């Protein structure tokens, strides 16, 4: 399309429609050429374009005026003061070691998991590392020392500086032997009895079919273990006997009786 | 020796420890120990950036709230939040843009909370129009400029957030769309088109 043709195609109505896009430089090149050609010859549209440009300038100045203010001179000082106060409050808090301890525990557990996955040997790292490091057993299949207590101890040396956690190789190679042991829930104060029972069972000197609870009762009296089977009496037998009570208070409908009562 | 990566922890918070593969190998295969010590390099770096960027945070908050006192409060909280999270920012070159987004978000939240809303609605037009009134020649022009500023503020508030933030940033940073694109982490073309659309929409409504 020639320059002359463009002048003809752009009338005032189309020019006003494109006015805002033209003022914000949003017109495509071809349409912009048409627009400029029209504005060049149309005084009214030229004047309107000037008004739109002034309006856009006022908008820009108005927005800039809103944010032109300087911050108060003591803003930075107040922020620094708040930082110092927060640090002091955390130092005084008894919970300040919780995240550190949690962090150390996570690392230790991650390492334990890695060791387990690599060696295929059961490892007990998280709970017993400290004790094992103090009293290392003589034999070992895997070596590992993670000194979790250092985390808290060394952090407490300084005040409110950022922490950097590093992993160092230690010169002394310590060993940790962990074997899978039977898991037994031990009531408070009964560890000794449990250990005696375990030794007794392992030595095969007594009946191994006894339950742990029965064994515990026997341990206190030094009586031999005795297995007393539980006998369930059929309903018909109970009715015929009539004396085998123990169920209801009147003894009319007994369902279960002990072995002593049957005799 | 293997060193834990990204474990500088500012303040007294330890949110997590990321060990490098080398460090994990050292712990798993050989003997190792975890040592936590203090390093104030992060603290120093933040303090330097605080001095550089406090004005930016304040102006972003002011662009949303148009109230100096509220903007000061929000800027202070935004800088504190940036301090607390500073150790998580991997690319420190992006600190300004990161801070802009924090301040913007907090200012928007503050504004939505509606605190002292009426006060700023009435007072902002007069404060914001201060600069324009210097150029005004007479009482009528001053009144007109104040009225214009009031309408402009109302239309700015009505803009979608993504258009409004580019307008505010344009007011703060001038018209350097490249810098704005970096700050807002947007393509430069997107910033240009949003800025154009925002100005066009405001002009159409204020015409």
Interface residues (C-beta under 8 A of the other chain):
Chain A: X20 X21 X23 X24 X25 X26 X52 X55 X56 X58 X59 X60 X61 X62 X63 X64 X65 X66 X67 X68 X69 X70 X71 X72 X75 X76 X78 X79 X80 X82 X83 X86 X87 X90 X91 X96 X99 X100 X102 X103 X104 X106 X107 X110 X111 X114 X115 X118 X143 X144 X145 X146 X147 X148 X150 X151 X154 X155 X157 X158 X160 X161 X162 X163 X164 X165 X166 X167 X168 X169 X170 X172 X173 X174
Chain B: X1 X2 X3 X4 X7 X8 X9 X10 X11 X12 X13 X14 X15 X16 X17 X19 X23 X24 X26 X27 X28 X29 X30 X31 X32 X33 X34 X35 X36 X37 X38 X39 X40 X41 X42 X43 X47 X50 X51 X54 X55 X58 X59 X60 X62 X63 X66 X68 X72 X75 X76 X79 X80 X83 X87 X124 X128 X129 X130 X131 X132 X148 X149 X152 X153 X156 X167 X168 X170 X171 X172 X196 X199 X200 X202 X203 X204 X206 X207
